[in-house]
């Protein structure tokens, strides 16, 4: 396998872009600097353009994108009307009941099918004093409310129910809303968004997608080198914790110095002589799991990845999927409710031949690529699934 040799800047964060696109739908004068051609962003842009045009009897296609379905549903419901969102069956097999409960509290009538959500909304009309938003299986329901609370004609009181998961992404959403000008009053875990909130900035520059950076950085760690230019020294994205994780695992990674000894915005990753096992709590950054589990599967020593029971509700059951991959590799792995324990001797490449079904999950494809780059015999089924978040992934690796 040819070693990776990458230098450049990756596309903007799809998570930040989709949040910003919702804000821009309320305040079109907001200029968003940064782009992505991934499916999730394309679907959001197309749906919002259709909504702005008030296309009669329109269907809004959301693909397999949880952010598009959840953010868009709350956006559409702000305006009186009947709306139908359609997408892949797998998306509607994921938790969506919380979305329906939220919409119903806001006065909407909903029908949730195997591949669609139909909303009949009078515009947001809150039943009761406080909107209760479930948080136990995803933070996206709360983010959907937050990013659609612009310019409301009433104060919105919100209470988050259930044990919180993916708090890192929720904190990113709060930080973004506040940076755009939203006032949020907090108390005892609940919060209030006063009426009439406006976007007060004219331009927002989006940082590169850190999850995509991690996928390439993991490839470099096992076979090559990568330099990511214009990488934020302090990223808003919770997945930026991958930098100290890789350092702990023995990967040479860090920001390059400038000519005057200052820290530059170029993050450089080199191949590790060997990888060390790690113990890490993924509660705030569960999207790291598939690629990190692949690295741990070929690392020396025991690895304990924990804190993320909600991995079973992602694009695929990532806990089950990675357990199967690691077992097929020949490494000992113990499945837990919230992660995996990997131990036993490392299977040196090429090892047994693996066929990895990405199961409509882009991050499973990235994990498969890590093992293939490390020299293992891997056949990757349905590699095109990376279009969801990182369409240029295979071409950057030179595997197309």
Buried (B, 14 or more C-beta within 10 A) or exposed (E): BEEBEBEEBBBBBBBBBBBBBBBBBBBEEBEBEBEBEBBBBBBBBBBBEBBEEEEEEBBBBBBBBBBBBBBBBBBBBBEEBEBBBBBBEBBBEBBBEBBBBBBEBBBBEBEBEEBBBBBBBEEBEBEEEEBBBBBBBBBBBBBBBBBBBBEBEEBBBBBBBEEBBBBBBBBBBBEBBEEBBBEBEEEEEBBBBBEEBEBEEEEBEBBBBBBBBBBBBBBBBBBBBBBBBBBBEEBBBBBBBBBEBBEEBBBBBBBEEEEEEEEBBBBBBBBBEEBBBBEBEBBBBBBBBBBBBBBBBBBEBBBBBBBBBBBBBBBBBBBEBBBBBBEBBBBEBEBBEBBBBBBEEBBEBEBEEBEBBBBBBBBBBBBBBBBBBBBBEBEBEBBEBBBBBBBBBBEBBEBE
